[in-house]
């Protein structure tokens, strides 16, 4: 009997589990013979590094319980079979009704019994769900297919004829037919600027924490009572707050005992530092909406769908994202906003939806006629979408010093939180749904090769930044905690356009918002963000070895005149299926990669049910390409 074909998936977190699930779905069609899949990860399979159980129990997911799945459903438009499975919320309900929550341990069992569809579970509970998902996927593998987990690290790949030999840190070598790199976010060594900053700081006895996963940072070097500068106010900043305040024994209490969901006050432990935080925007990401759509999901896509993207791709000319695509993208996002406003809150508009929608469809975005239509139909400016305010909430704000700035920033954060908690403002959720649709189409446009090099170098980064700020924010309770820390004086806001240098024996910082004010000084600096992607600076031994050998290459963006615009640091893959592109530009027939370390941007390793999620569609495309490249692929199923 011939040996089974074999595949190695490097990275057994939710991305790797998702690829395995899609391979299992299509194997009966594309590879009905024997198949052995190796899952390789030094961290717990299913959860992986980011969602491993071994982290602070205080850290929460950034998604509601009802918004998490890695399984396909009837909304997903993909070539492979639809195989529904339990979402997080399905799993939680089933375990409570028919299982044994106590098997999770006392803390998680208590959380499991209290979780609702709209709560934000702990990352530890998500870890338990992801482990359950992988067990279910493996248990449901089709006949002749099996999976084996290797709790170690892959450190290299060599070739023996057409075979791929994956070398493991424990000394083993796996002979396989194809490899999928699904390692997720990869750490990178410091940039030249970060290395120079660390050297200058170290020479003065200052402490600098460079970009990295906050949960892996050594925060013990930040001393009680010490002033610490924080550069970055995204999700890594939120984790930092959790670990430095509640994680050091502080606690939050309702300001009013009979109002547990209202404002909080912070009760310090005495072990916490004092933070001064800034960023390019100077504000945290917008809070997650805490309500449901009143009008149902808007009909999407409407203006920036396949037809519009096909027209841009088929134009034969390089596409300028800002000039040609953004007006359609913005019109689509605003369509989601106004669909919810008109149908969910008809008392706040002056025109019926049908008449407004017909006129809206005829007009270009950012034209005087569109502005006039919106002004006539929507009397309250708060009910009109404002992209500039969403993207740059501190534009126009100036303060003479740090103390004067604090109430100005708090006021804006509190108002943003109110709008994301109050069901009177559900248009935010309509826009959010439209942004997810736009993200998928923008990724397709970027992967087509039709964008100009300048748009790929700069416009895509601006879009990603806008998307993160508006659609990837923290739960509302984290924003309430931030406001409590600010009122208590433990967190101060530096403003937008933050700058940092070293001088006079200390870190110094300021911002455009505090233009003309004396610099703020501190003895420690935290760069609260993930490292910029860089295959060249990766500390992952597998990727580093592949780069040295020329087996992978970084995505370098070059203008028509040969000017290097930007090295993205991401590894090049064929957009359609994630096949690796080497230094010569050749596509490897049996090596694939998927995830945030690749040049194909796919949002999230898991996703919301019922959204035709891009991540599930791409997992399916990669999985089918892997099956089709194998020696035992079904007749007629070979990849082109």
VOKOLGU-659416 format. One record per residue (C-alpha): x, y, z; residue number from 1; residue in three letters. Coordinates in steps of 0.001 Angstrom, whole numbers, plus 500000, padded with zeros to 6 digits. Example, Ala and Ser with C-alpha at 12.3 -4.5 7.8 and 13.67 -1.06 7.14 Angstrom:
<zaros>
> 512300;495500;507800;1;ALA
> 513670;498940;507140;2;SER
</zaros>
This chain:
<zaros>
> 500000;500000;500000;1;UNK
> 501432;503388;498994;2;UNK
> 502207;505786;501833;3;UNK
> 499726;508586;502403;4;UNK
> 500457;512069;501132;5;UNK
> 501515;514436;503902;6;UNK
> 501132;518155;504627;7;UNK
> 502780;520235;507360;8;UNK
> 500899;523217;508772;9;UNK
> 503360;525381;510695;10;UNK
> 501248;527176;513284;11;UNK
> 498424;525347;515038;12;UNK
> 496498;528361;516307;13;UNK
> 493091;529357;514932;14;UNK
> 494522;530104;511472;15;UNK
> 496136;526673;511187;16;UNK
> 493020;525002;512589;17;UNK
> 490936;526859;510012;18;UNK
> 493135;525611;507165;19;UNK
> 492838;522059;508506;20;UNK
> 489052;522357;508685;21;UNK
> 488847;523527;505071;22;UNK
> 491196;520766;503912;23;UNK
> 488975;518212;505648;24;UNK
> 485889;519692;503947;25;UNK
> 487342;519394;500422;26;UNK
> 489451;516255;500805;27;UNK
> 486670;513825;499757;28;UNK
> 486392;515717;496456;29;UNK
> 490001;516710;495768;30;UNK
> 492061;514107;497607;31;UNK
> 490041;510990;498449;32;UNK
> 493156;508895;499231;33;UNK
> 495129;508827;502468;34;UNK
> 496364;512129;503889;35;UNK
> 498512;512815;506960;36;UNK
> 498542;516398;508280;37;UNK
> 501200;517524;510760;38;UNK
> 500322;520521;512978;39;UNK
> 503492;522145;514326;40;UNK
> 503448;524730;517124;41;UNK
> 505385;525212;520387;42;UNK
> 502210;526662;521904;43;UNK
> 498969;524781;522688;44;UNK
> 497264;523546;519526;45;UNK
> 493994;525292;518733;46;UNK
> 494732;528370;520811;47;UNK
> 498288;529033;519673;48;UNK
> 500436;531757;521148;49;UNK
> 497993;534663;521259;50;UNK
> 495075;532737;522757;51;UNK
> 496995;530359;525012;52;UNK
> 495567;529750;528471;53;UNK
> 498828;530781;530112;54;UNK
> 498176;534528;530333;55;UNK
> 496513;536939;532719;56;UNK
> 492889;536003;533487;57;UNK
> 492108;539732;533360;58;UNK
> 492701;539972;529599;59;UNK
> 489530;539850;527516;60;UNK
> 488673;539207;523909;61;UNK
> 487931;542114;521647;62;UNK
> 484814;540400;520276;63;UNK
> 481468;539469;521763;64;UNK
> 480685;535816;522452;65;UNK
> 478184;535718;519574;66;UNK
> 480726;537137;517113;67;UNK
> 483322;534353;517049;68;UNK
> 483572;531291;514794;69;UNK
> 486048;529566;512486;70;UNK
> 483376;527488;510737;71;UNK
> 481658;528206;507441;72;UNK
> 477911;528791;507191;73;UNK
> 475416;529426;504393;74;UNK
> 476629;533039;503986;75;UNK
> 480130;531949;502895;76;UNK
> 480712;532007;499135;77;UNK
> 483509;529515;498571;78;UNK
> 484329;526570;496305;79;UNK
> 484579;524030;499108;80;UNK
> 481644;522416;500940;81;UNK
> 479935;524368;503716;82;UNK
> 480441;522526;507000;83;UNK
> 478806;524430;509872;84;UNK
> 480212;524094;513353;85;UNK
> 479684;525696;516739;86;UNK
> 480402;529379;517189;87;UNK
> 481727;530417;520588;88;UNK
> 478182;531216;521694;89;UNK
> 476833;527885;520394;90;UNK
> 479582;526066;522299;91;UNK
> 478915;527991;525508;92;UNK
> 475167;527289;525419;93;UNK
> 475679;523621;524612;94;UNK
> 478241;523148;527376;95;UNK
> 475927;524736;529924;96;UNK
> 472927;522697;528786;97;UNK
> 474497;519309;528111;98;UNK
> 478113;519370;529310;99;UNK
> 480173;519943;532400;100;UNK
> 481440;523522;532767;101;UNK
> 483271;522495;535951;102;UNK
> 485710;520553;533774;103;UNK
> 487137;523938;532735;104;UNK
> 488212;524673;536309;105;UNK
> 486531;526911;538920;106;UNK
> 487319;530313;537394;107;UNK
> 486376;529458;533804;108;UNK
> 483329;527492;534939;109;UNK
> 482041;530563;536769;110;UNK
> 482684;532733;533724;111;UNK
> 481032;530183;531440;112;UNK
> 477849;530226;533538;113;UNK
> 477712;534031;533414;114;UNK
> 478634;534655;529756;115;UNK
> 475977;536026;527411;116;UNK
> 475885;536574;523665;117;UNK
> 476952;540203;524153;118;UNK
> 479692;539806;526760;119;UNK
> 483391;539939;525888;120;UNK
> 484819;536651;527178;121;UNK
> 488245;536299;528711;122;UNK
> 491048;535143;526450;123;UNK
> 491354;532076;528651;124;UNK
> 487765;531098;527864;125;UNK
> 488444;531713;524177;126;UNK
> 491446;529409;524559;127;UNK
> 489114;526667;525786;128;UNK
> 486776;527249;522824;129;UNK
> 489608;527086;520287;130;UNK
> 490926;523873;521823;131;UNK
> 487396;522444;521539;132;UNK
> 487180;523565;517896;133;UNK
> 490403;521779;516965;134;UNK
> 489287;518609;518730;135;UNK
> 486023;518724;516781;136;UNK
> 487824;519302;513482;137;UNK
> 490180;516382;514093;138;UNK
> 487345;514124;515239;139;UNK
> 485457;514923;512025;140;UNK
> 488300;514278;509574;141;UNK
> 487138;512200;506604;142;UNK
> 488118;508589;506206;143;UNK
> 491804;508158;505410;144;UNK
> 492784;511589;506741;145;UNK
> 494536;512010;510070;146;UNK
> 496203;514824;511986;147;UNK
> 499217;514726;514283;148;UNK
> 500225;517535;516660;149;UNK
> 503911;518351;517246;150;UNK
> 504471;520591;520297;151;UNK
> 507705;522090;519031;152;UNK
> 509009;524717;516632;153;UNK
> 509799;524343;512924;154;UNK
> 513281;525742;512245;155;UNK
> 513881;525008;508565;156;UNK
> 512690;523424;505330;157;UNK
> 514870;521610;502819;158;UNK
> 513958;519703;499670;159;UNK
> 514645;516126;498684;160;UNK
> 513437;515887;495112;161;UNK
> 509838;517079;495242;162;UNK
> 509529;516252;498949;163;UNK
> 509584;519003;501546;164;UNK
> 511575;518114;504676;165;UNK
> 510508;520162;507703;166;UNK
> 513177;520272;510414;167;UNK
> 511912;520606;513977;168;UNK
> 513596;522126;517015;169;UNK
> 513337;518800;518878;170;UNK
> 515578;517193;516254;171;UNK
> 512906;515402;514234;172;UNK
> 512453;515853;510487;173;UNK
> 509092;515470;508765;174;UNK
> 509025;514400;505124;175;UNK
> 505914;515931;503573;176;UNK
> 504536;516850;500170;177;UNK
> 503432;520418;500950;178;UNK
> 503896;523042;503669;179;UNK
> 501577;525817;504871;180;UNK
> 503063;528614;506982;181;UNK
> 500272;529789;509308;182;UNK
> 502286;531225;512165;183;UNK
> 500325;534439;512711;184;UNK
> 502106;537572;513989;185;UNK
> 505874;537048;513977;186;UNK
> 508218;538875;516306;187;UNK
> 510940;541004;514773;188;UNK
> 514174;542414;516069;189;UNK
> 514428;546171;516638;190;UNK
> 514721;548665;513826;191;UNK
> 517826;550833;513581;192;UNK
> 515879;553682;515182;193;UNK
> 514658;551485;518043;194;UNK
> 518151;550088;518598;195;UNK
> 519636;553600;518732;196;UNK
> 516900;554757;521115;197;UNK
> 517530;551780;523409;198;UNK
> 521284;552451;523384;199;UNK
> 520859;556112;524291;200;UNK
> 518321;555269;526976;201;UNK
> 520486;552516;528464;202;UNK
> 523453;554850;528685;203;UNK
> 521383;557180;530851;204;UNK
> 519868;554486;533050;205;UNK
> 516452;554852;531392;206;UNK
> 514214;551928;530514;207;UNK
> 512766;551337;527060;208;UNK
> 510317;548551;526132;209;UNK
> 510283;548155;522323;210;UNK
> 507273;547001;520275;211;UNK
> 506195;543439;521147;212;UNK
> 503210;541443;522339;213;UNK
> 502234;543210;525561;214;UNK
> 501555;539895;527279;215;UNK
> 505213;538924;526672;216;UNK
> 506747;542205;527896;217;UNK
> 508676;542386;531168;218;UNK
> 506552;545071;532812;219;UNK
> 508264;544566;536166;220;UNK
> 510874;547148;535112;221;UNK
> 508186;549859;535374;222;UNK
> 508291;551057;538975;223;UNK
> 505449;552082;541288;224;UNK
> 504825;555814;541061;225;UNK
> 507189;556248;538108;226;UNK
> 506134;558420;535184;227;UNK
> 506134;556297;532022;228;UNK
> 505672;557542;528467;229;UNK
> 503520;555282;526285;230;UNK
> 503663;555604;522496;231;UNK
> 500595;553994;520942;232;UNK
> 496928;553915;522030;233;UNK
> 495591;550898;520181;234;UNK
> 494810;547443;521511;235;UNK
> 498309;546841;522894;236;UNK
> 497804;549988;524995;237;UNK
> 494558;548561;526378;238;UNK
> 496372;545360;527411;239;UNK
> 499074;547484;529043;240;UNK
> 496470;549280;531159;241;UNK
> 494965;545988;532309;242;UNK
> 498319;544531;533355;243;UNK
> 499738;547653;535024;244;UNK
> 496669;548656;537030;245;UNK
> 494173;545897;537796;246;UNK
> 497001;543423;537231;247;UNK
> 498961;545070;540041;248;UNK
> 496107;544952;542504;249;UNK
> 494140;548086;541667;250;UNK
> 490403;547806;541209;251;UNK
> 487491;549598;539603;252;UNK
> 484265;550339;541438;253;UNK
> 481008;551959;540287;254;UNK
> 480932;555645;541178;255;UNK
> 477317;555083;542177;256;UNK
> 476683;551769;544014;257;UNK
> 473285;551280;542368;258;UNK
> 474638;551968;538857;259;UNK
> 477035;549082;538072;260;UNK
> 477107;549898;534339;261;UNK
> 477866;553596;534725;262;UNK
> 481034;555562;535451;263;UNK
> 483825;553897;537372;264;UNK
> 486350;555118;539903;265;UNK
> 489790;553630;540290;266;UNK
> 491013;552432;543686;267;UNK
> 494830;552232;543507;268;UNK
> 497021;549552;545034;269;UNK
> 500126;551723;545334;270;UNK
> 502051;549454;542965;271;UNK
> 501121;551184;539705;272;UNK
> 503128;553682;537653;273;UNK
> 501695;556846;536126;274;UNK
> 501347;556884;532352;275;UNK
> 501460;559686;529799;276;UNK
> 500111;558292;526530;277;UNK
> 500030;559611;522997;278;UNK
> 499889;558455;519394;279;UNK
> 499391;559871;515908;280;UNK
> 495659;560266;516689;281;UNK
> 496078;560935;520396;282;UNK
> 492935;558940;521195;283;UNK
> 492155;555275;521800;284;UNK
> 490394;553325;519090;285;UNK
> 486639;553906;518950;286;UNK
> 484704;551660;521314;287;UNK
> 482991;548557;520032;288;UNK
> 479229;549104;519521;289;UNK
> 477164;547477;522283;290;UNK
> 473829;547230;520502;291;UNK
> 472132;545443;517624;292;UNK
> 471029;546842;514271;293;UNK
> 467411;547963;514294;294;UNK
> 467032;547796;510513;295;UNK
> 468884;544534;509964;296;UNK
> 472112;544161;508039;297;UNK
> 472307;546709;505205;298;UNK
> 472230;545283;501642;299;UNK
> 475935;544949;500905;300;UNK
> 477910;545390;498783;301;UNK
> 476079;548215;497036;302;UNK
> 478606;550650;495553;303;UNK
> 481957;548933;496183;304;UNK
> 481293;545332;495241;305;UNK
> 482679;542889;492696;306;UNK
> 481404;544846;489704;307;UNK
> 483030;548104;490823;308;UNK
> 486304;546379;491691;309;UNK
> 486302;544465;488384;310;UNK
> 485947;547767;486544;311;UNK
> 488946;549226;488372;312;UNK
> 491042;546116;487774;313;UNK
> 490018;545948;484123;314;UNK
> 490847;549571;483353;315;UNK
> 494334;548618;482240;316;UNK
> 495875;551517;484165;317;UNK
> 497382;551610;487676;318;UNK
> 494590;552344;490140;319;UNK
> 494976;555236;492588;320;UNK
> 493164;554076;495729;321;UNK
> 492653;557526;497214;322;UNK
> 491374;559099;494012;323;UNK
> 489490;556251;492324;324;UNK
> 488493;553741;495010;325;UNK
> 488049;555804;498177;326;UNK
> 484985;557738;496929;327;UNK
> 483253;554383;496352;328;UNK
> 484536;552966;499644;329;UNK
> 483327;555994;501591;330;UNK
> 479969;555956;499812;331;UNK
> 479564;552278;500768;332;UNK
> 480410;552905;504437;333;UNK
> 478053;555870;504562;334;UNK
> 475369;553748;502874;335;UNK
> 475563;551351;505832;336;UNK
> 475270;554291;508236;337;UNK
> 472276;555914;506531;338;UNK
> 470460;552623;505895;339;UNK
> 470412;552100;509651;340;UNK
> 469558;555728;510432;341;UNK
> 466622;555999;508030;342;UNK
> 465105;552574;508690;343;UNK
> 466048;552238;512354;344;UNK
> 465392;555826;513443;345;UNK
> 462864;557269;510967;346;UNK
> 461849;560012;513428;347;UNK
> 465278;561636;512994;348;UNK
> 465166;562129;509207;349;UNK
> 463103;564340;506890;350;UNK
> 462836;562067;503832;351;UNK
> 461585;558507;503337;352;UNK
> 464328;555956;502805;353;UNK
> 463290;555046;499271;354;UNK
> 463540;558614;498046;355;UNK
> 466799;559288;499848;356;UNK
> 468376;556014;498682;357;UNK
> 467456;556611;495039;358;UNK
> 468945;560102;495059;359;UNK
> 471994;558963;497083;360;UNK
> 472751;556241;494518;361;UNK
> 472940;558813;491710;362;UNK
> 475382;561175;493395;363;UNK
> 479141;561043;493810;364;UNK
> 480683;561075;497247;365;UNK
> 482068;564417;498476;366;UNK
> 480122;566385;495864;367;UNK
> 478137;569511;496758;368;UNK
> 474960;567739;495665;369;UNK
> 475588;564816;498066;370;UNK
> 476340;567198;500925;371;UNK
> 473129;569117;500196;372;UNK
> 471066;565918;500121;373;UNK
> 472411;564747;503472;374;UNK
> 471991;568166;505086;375;UNK
> 468382;568394;503883;376;UNK
> 467476;564858;504949;377;UNK
> 469386;564624;508239;378;UNK
> 468826;567706;510402;379;UNK
> 471094;566823;513363;380;UNK
> 474834;566920;512496;381;UNK
> 475428;564151;515062;382;UNK
> 473388;561860;512785;383;UNK
> 475617;562552;509770;384;UNK
> 478669;560392;509228;385;UNK
> 481878;562430;509568;386;UNK
> 484931;560564;508282;387;UNK
> 487385;563265;509369;388;UNK
> 486085;563200;512943;389;UNK
> 486151;559395;513006;390;UNK
> 489734;559306;511755;391;UNK
> 491202;562364;513509;392;UNK
> 489062;563151;516570;393;UNK
> 491540;565689;517992;394;UNK
> 491848;567806;514843;395;UNK
> 491708;571459;515841;396;UNK
> 492199;570766;519543;397;UNK
> 495023;572759;521147;398;UNK
> 496000;573159;524788;399;UNK
> 498721;575249;526485;400;UNK
> 499860;572414;528766;401;UNK
> 499205;568825;529804;402;UNK
> 496782;569695;532590;403;UNK
> 494573;571810;530331;404;UNK
> 494428;569046;527718;405;UNK
> 493062;566301;529978;406;UNK
> 489398;567360;530214;407;UNK
> 489315;568061;526472;408;UNK
> 490407;564524;525584;409;UNK
> 488252;562907;528285;410;UNK
> 485208;564732;526940;411;UNK
> 485763;563315;523458;412;UNK
> 486414;559788;524709;413;UNK
> 483298;559902;526897;414;UNK
> 481122;561147;524045;415;UNK
> 482439;558444;521719;416;UNK
> 481701;555824;524377;417;UNK
> 478189;557192;524864;418;UNK
> 477450;556916;521158;419;UNK
> 478682;553309;521059;420;UNK
> 476580;552294;524075;421;UNK
> 473365;554246;523434;422;UNK
> 470973;552468;520998;423;UNK
> 470035;555894;519664;424;UNK
> 473315;555749;517722;425;UNK
> 473080;552390;515950;426;UNK
> 474183;553979;512623;427;UNK
> 477719;553388;513908;428;UNK
> 477004;549657;513652;429;UNK
> 475595;550044;510144;430;UNK
> 478848;551715;509099;431;UNK
> 480803;548975;510853;432;UNK
> 479014;546277;508816;433;UNK
> 479767;548201;505621;434;UNK
> 483429;548585;506576;435;UNK
> 483783;544815;506792;436;UNK
> 482378;544510;503267;437;UNK
> 484693;547261;502008;438;UNK
> 487696;545625;503675;439;UNK
> 487117;542399;501765;440;UNK
> 486845;544194;498415;441;UNK
> 489872;546396;499127;442;UNK
> 491923;543304;499880;443;UNK
> 490822;541799;496568;444;UNK
> 491767;544995;494742;445;UNK
> 495165;545073;496435;446;UNK
> 495789;541410;495606;447;UNK
> 494956;541893;491949;448;UNK
> 498120;543859;491266;449;UNK
> 496082;546719;489787;450;UNK
> 496923;549308;492473;451;UNK
> 499694;551767;491758;452;UNK
> 502891;551223;493720;453;UNK
> 502318;554509;495530;454;UNK
> 498829;553474;496587;455;UNK
> 500127;550130;497832;456;UNK
> 502909;551897;499708;457;UNK
> 500861;554639;501359;458;UNK
> 497116;554607;500695;459;UNK
> 496604;551033;501864;460;UNK
> 498380;551813;505144;461;UNK
> 496140;554840;505690;462;UNK
> 493045;552724;504994;463;UNK
> 494252;550003;507385;464;UNK
> 494882;552618;510068;465;UNK
> 491393;554079;509585;466;UNK
> 489818;550618;509665;467;UNK
> 491676;549693;512858;468;UNK
> 490720;552920;514607;469;UNK
> 487029;552708;513740;470;UNK
> 486303;548973;513581;471;UNK
> 488834;547294;515888;472;UNK
> 488341;549164;519130;473;UNK
> 488063;547860;522697;474;UNK
> 484889;546884;524566;475;UNK
> 483060;549723;526277;476;UNK
> 484026;548581;529770;477;UNK
> 487700;549038;528918;478;UNK
> 487007;552625;527823;479;UNK
> 485189;553267;531127;480;UNK
> 488268;551963;532940;481;UNK
> 490531;554273;530918;482;UNK
> 488367;557244;531815;483;UNK
> 488485;556262;535496;484;UNK
> 492297;556046;535366;485;UNK
> 492421;559460;533710;486;UNK
> 490150;561082;536295;487;UNK
> 492304;559568;539044;488;UNK
> 495450;561022;537462;489;UNK
> 497105;557684;536648;490;UNK
> 496793;558145;532867;491;UNK
> 497356;561475;531132;492;UNK
> 496815;562105;527441;493;UNK
> 499607;563704;525442;494;UNK
> 497558;564467;522343;495;UNK
> 497874;563807;518608;496;UNK
> 501092;563843;516586;497;UNK
> 503236;562507;519442;498;UNK
> 507018;562863;519231;499;UNK
> 509714;561373;521484;500;UNK
> 513429;561995;521964;501;UNK
> 516096;561659;524646;502;UNK
> 517641;564708;526266;503;UNK
> 518733;566162;529600;504;UNK
> 518954;562694;531122;505;UNK
> 515356;561687;530388;506;UNK
> 512894;560718;527710;507;UNK
> 511115;563809;526443;508;UNK
> 507804;563895;524601;509;UNK
> 505346;566334;523158;510;UNK
> 502648;566511;520511;511;UNK
> 501097;568722;517873;512;UNK
> 498156;569209;520253;513;UNK
> 500541;570692;522839;514;UNK
> 502477;572791;520337;515;UNK
> 504619;575279;522222;516;UNK
> 504267;573558;525598;517;UNK
> 507270;572348;527571;518;UNK
> 508161;568694;526865;519;UNK
> 506937;566015;529229;520;UNK
> 509830;564070;530766;521;UNK
> 509912;560487;532023;522;UNK
> 512333;557744;533025;523;UNK
> 510704;554985;530988;524;UNK
> 509137;554591;527544;525;UNK
> 506880;551819;526257;526;UNK
> 506186;551401;522553;527;UNK
> 502715;549881;522953;528;UNK
> 502261;548160;519611;529;UNK
> 503269;545085;517705;530;UNK
> 506589;545230;515851;531;UNK
> 506380;546383;512270;532;UNK
> 506338;543402;509918;533;UNK
> 509824;542495;508726;534;UNK
> 510962;539184;507317;535;UNK
> 514494;540599;507281;536;UNK
> 514399;541256;511051;537;UNK
> 512343;538233;512038;538;UNK
> 513439;536212;515055;539;UNK
> 511531;533183;513727;540;UNK
> 514220;530650;512723;541;UNK
> 512155;529063;509957;542;UNK
> 511330;532284;508145;543;UNK
> 514849;533620;508676;544;UNK
> 516365;530524;507074;545;UNK
> 513977;530657;504114;546;UNK
> 514842;534312;503554;547;UNK
> 518605;533604;503653;548;UNK
> 518139;530878;501056;549;UNK
> 516035;533097;498779;550;UNK
> 513054;530771;499225;551;UNK
> 510893;533682;500371;552;UNK
> 511090;537352;499516;553;UNK
> 509859;540591;501008;554;UNK
> 507237;542686;499261;555;UNK
> 509181;545789;498173;556;UNK
> 507141;548515;496493;557;UNK
> 508919;550342;493674;558;UNK
> 507707;553344;491663;559;UNK
> 507762;553383;487863;560;UNK
> 511043;555301;487905;561;UNK
> 512720;552672;490080;562;UNK
> 512448;554572;493356;563;UNK
> 511895;552277;496322;564;UNK
> 508770;553601;497989;565;UNK
> 508504;551135;500845;566;UNK
> 509635;547726;501990;567;UNK
> 506498;546294;503589;568;UNK
> 508462;543584;505383;569;UNK
> 505727;541107;504405;570;UNK
> 506489;537923;502492;571;UNK
> 505277;537691;498919;572;UNK
> 502623;535144;498048;573;UNK
> 500373;534522;495074;574;UNK
> 497182;536375;496083;575;UNK
> 494760;533739;494816;576;UNK
> 496000;530901;497017;577;UNK
> 498927;531990;499209;578;UNK
> 501625;530113;497227;579;UNK
> 505070;531385;498247;580;UNK
> 507031;533596;495843;581;UNK
> 510816;533267;496045;582;UNK
> 513530;535864;495500;583;UNK
> 513573;535244;491741;584;UNK
> 509820;535811;491486;585;UNK
> 509024;532126;490964;586;UNK
> 505967;530611;492652;587;UNK
> 506676;527461;494647;588;UNK
> 504228;524691;493718;589;UNK
> 504067;523136;497200;590;UNK
> 504742;525895;499718;591;UNK
> 502033;528239;500948;592;UNK
> 501581;530935;503587;593;UNK
> 498577;532677;505107;594;UNK
> 498272;535266;507832;595;UNK
> 499452;538732;508882;596;UNK
> 503080;538026;507912;597;UNK
> 502067;537767;504235;598;UNK
> 501357;540480;501681;599;UNK
> 497707;539365;501422;600;UNK
> 495799;541152;504159;601;UNK
> 493039;538946;505532;602;UNK
> 491233;540255;508605;603;UNK
> 491260;537895;511571;604;UNK
> 491875;534183;512029;605;UNK
> 488284;533835;513235;606;UNK
> 485250;535877;512349;607;UNK
> 481593;536713;512903;608;UNK
> 479023;534153;511830;609;UNK
> 476781;534963;508876;610;UNK
> 479080;537571;507294;611;UNK
> 480507;535736;504245;612;UNK
> 483833;536385;505912;613;UNK
> 486896;536946;503796;614;UNK
> 489065;534916;506177;615;UNK
> 486915;531796;505703;616;UNK
> 486847;532232;501920;617;UNK
> 490624;532630;501789;618;UNK
> 491222;529656;504092;619;UNK
> 489118;527637;501660;620;UNK
> 491085;528807;498615;621;UNK
> 494446;528016;500265;622;UNK
> 493276;524622;501524;623;UNK
> 491991;523583;498096;624;UNK
> 495219;524703;496417;625;UNK
> 497196;522584;498894;626;UNK
> 495069;519515;498198;627;UNK
> 495330;520035;494441;628;UNK
> 499133;520191;494504;629;UNK
> 499560;516795;496189;630;UNK
> 500664;513679;494296;631;UNK
> 497459;511861;495260;632;UNK
> 495103;514635;494138;633;UNK
> 491975;513359;492428;634;UNK
> 492197;513090;488642;635;UNK
> 491422;516467;487095;636;UNK
> 492001;518299;490391;637;UNK
> 495598;519360;489768;638;UNK
> 496337;523023;490337;639;UNK
> 496980;525150;487284;640;UNK
</zaros>
